[in-house]
Amino acid sequence: MPTIDMPLKELQTYSGLNPRPADFDDYWERALAEMRAVDAAVELVPSEFQTPSAECFDLYFTGVRGARIHAKYARPRDAERPHPAVVQFHGYSGNAGDWTDKLGIVSLGFSVFALDVRGQGGYSQDGGGVTGTTLNGHIIRGLDDHPDELLFRHVFLDCAQLAGIAIGSPEVDPERVYAMGGSQGGALTIACAALEPRVKKLAPVFPFLSDYRRVWQMDLAKDAYAELRTYFRHFDPQHKREDEIFTKLGYIDIQHLANRIRGEVMMGVGLMDTICPPSTQFAAYNKITAPKRLEIYPDFGHEGLPGFNDKTIRFFLGDY
């Protein structure tokens, strides 16, 4: 079988390369305490887009550092209450997507909450205010500041906060809240369920933001990870701070959050993925201690995985 990474047998035991900061757990407990202290001030604004079967709202809430965060919220008009819900996360630089993307799931009796990641392609705010570069890329945003200023710290907290809002919605069954997404959305699915362990099932696909040093080792700091190379070229051209930089990135490395997940996991991976290399994905998957399964596509890269969306819905419905 062709390969662009380790053989599958090695992938199945690979434990990751990027350092885990010594105070990692304290870091995230402090972050969660900050999130819980925020008055979310949730607001629902009816959307112009409505259908006979779905009520659609623009949902706004206040996240950490005062950013006003936007999500699309669609719920079935006539479903039983309480009913299940899915929290959706999009790819890097994207947005929550069209309303029509949600209607298939809503038609099955689910509410859908779809996040706009702060500062990317939707309507969520990015307040900025960090020391250091803001030139290009959210991975490195805040890297020259205190670790509490890393932008993806705030994004991960937004994901957990939205899941908590879904769980607390009176029409939603708190025992049937699920999460899904691909690429950046796959990373945010893992971070969400790690920081909000009441998420019962999650279906990440080829997750981003994992095992940064392995990405660097494979010379794949390009495409979605290009900002790593840009940062070194501009701010550490001789790599004198390489250990420090990768250790700091460890705070926002999803592989180190994965063992906090309590929900059941079904993850999709393509073994020919040169955007988010398979080893970086396995680094996260192998650390999950909750019930889990892996759907492997040997000939596929960072692209649609045939049948995986159907499997995801069956997984959420409990028949796969």
Summary of the structure (lengths in Angstrom):
residues: 320
radius of gyration: 18.8
end to end distance: 27.5
largest distance: 61.6
contacts: 1123
relative contact order: 0.15
helix: 35%
strand: 20%
